[in-house]
Amino acid sequence: MKKDRLLMAAIAGVTLGVTASSRAIAGDKDEVKCWGINSCGSHAKCSVGEDDLAAFKALLGAKEYAAKYGKSSAHGCGSHASCGGSSQILNWMTASAGECKAKGGFVIETAGGKKTAKKA
């Protein structure tokens, strides 16, 4: 009887571990380039292009863009990213779609060769 309980507990533990692992792997598939949620360059990822910045200017309008991200410039890598939104600099980092939305981030979509920014 005691051996049966131990065996059942062991099977339940293994099953739970496999389920959690598969959820973690599935969560990786839902990662997006989330713009506007990172704090500093060490968390920012590479490449912010002029077309990315233009997509945000179109979404926010010139006045709001200048107030939020007016110090942004195109750059090739995260080490050039300086600090993020608190310093009026737009960067991106990889995050789950849920985290991006929860933190008020943005995503950029490309359609017909044109980039468009939208709330996550």
C-alpha positions in Angstrom: 0.0 0.0 0.0 2.7 2.5 1.0 4.8 1.5 -2.1 1.7 2.1 -4.3 1.3 5.6 -2.9 5.0 6.4 -3.4 4.8 5.1 -7.0 1.8 7.2 -7.7 3.4 10.3 -6.2 6.5 9.7 -8.3 4.4 9.3 -11.5 2.5 12.5 -10.7 5.7 14.4 -10.1 7.2 13.2 -13.4 4.0 14.1 -15.3 3.8 17.5 -13.7 7.5 18.2 -14.7 6.9 17.1 -18.3 3.8 19.3 -18.5 5.6 22.3 -17.1 8.5 21.8 -19.5 6.2 21.6 -22.6 4.5 24.8 -21.5 7.8 26.6 -21.2 8.8 25.4 -24.6 5.4 26.4 -26.1 5.8 29.9 -24.4 9.0 30.5 -26.3 7.1 30.3 -29.6 5.0 33.3 -28.6 7.9 35.7 -28.3 7.8 39.1 -30.0 10.0 42.1 -30.6 8.4 44.3 -27.9 9.2 47.9 -28.3 9.2 50.5 -25.5 9.4 48.2 -22.4 13.2 47.9 -21.9 15.1 50.0 -19.5 18.7 50.3 -20.7 21.0 49.2 -23.5 22.1 46.0 -21.9 18.5 44.8 -22.3 17.9 46.2 -25.7 18.5 44.2 -28.8 20.1 45.0 -32.1 19.0 47.3 -34.9 16.6 50.1 -34.8 16.0 51.4 -38.3 14.7 54.7 -39.6 11.7 52.8 -40.8 11.0 51.5 -37.3 11.1 55.1 -35.9 8.9 56.3 -38.8 6.3 53.6 -37.8 6.1 55.0 -34.3 5.9 58.6 -35.5 2.9 57.6 -37.7 1.2 55.7 -34.8 1.8 58.4 -32.1 1.9 61.6 -34.1 4.8 64.0 -34.1 4.0 65.7 -30.8 3.5 62.5 -28.7 6.4 60.8 -30.4 8.7 63.7 -29.6 7.6 63.8 -26.0 8.0 60.0 -25.5 10.9 59.0 -27.8 12.3 62.3 -29.1 15.9 61.3 -28.3 15.7 58.1 -30.4 18.0 57.5 -33.4 18.6 54.6 -35.7 21.4 52.3 -34.6 22.9 48.9 -35.4 23.1 47.2 -32.0 22.0 47.1 -28.4 25.2 48.5 -27.1 24.4 51.7 -28.9 20.9 51.8 -27.5 21.6 53.8 -24.4 18.6 53.7 -22.0 15.0 53.1 -23.0 11.7 54.8 -22.6 12.5 56.7 -19.3 15.2 58.5 -21.3 13.0 59.2 -24.3 14.8 56.5 -26.4 12.9 53.8 -28.3 14.4 50.3 -28.2 13.1 46.7 -28.3 13.6 43.5 -26.5 12.3 40.0 -26.9 9.3 39.2 -24.6 6.3 37.0 -24.6 3.3 38.5 -26.3 1.5 38.5 -22.9 4.3 40.3 -21.1 4.6 42.9 -23.9 0.9 43.7 -23.7 0.9 43.7 -19.9 3.8 46.2 -19.8 2.2 48.5 -22.4 4.6 47.6 -25.2 4.3 47.9 -28.9 4.9 45.6 -31.9 5.8 46.4 -35.5 4.2 44.5 -38.4 5.4 44.6 -42.0 2.9 44.5 -44.8 3.6 45.3 -48.4 7.1 46.4 -47.5 5.9 49.1 -45.0 6.3 48.8 -41.2 3.3 49.7 -38.9 3.5 50.0 -35.2 0.6 49.0 -32.9 -0.1 48.4 -29.2 0.7 44.8 -28.2 
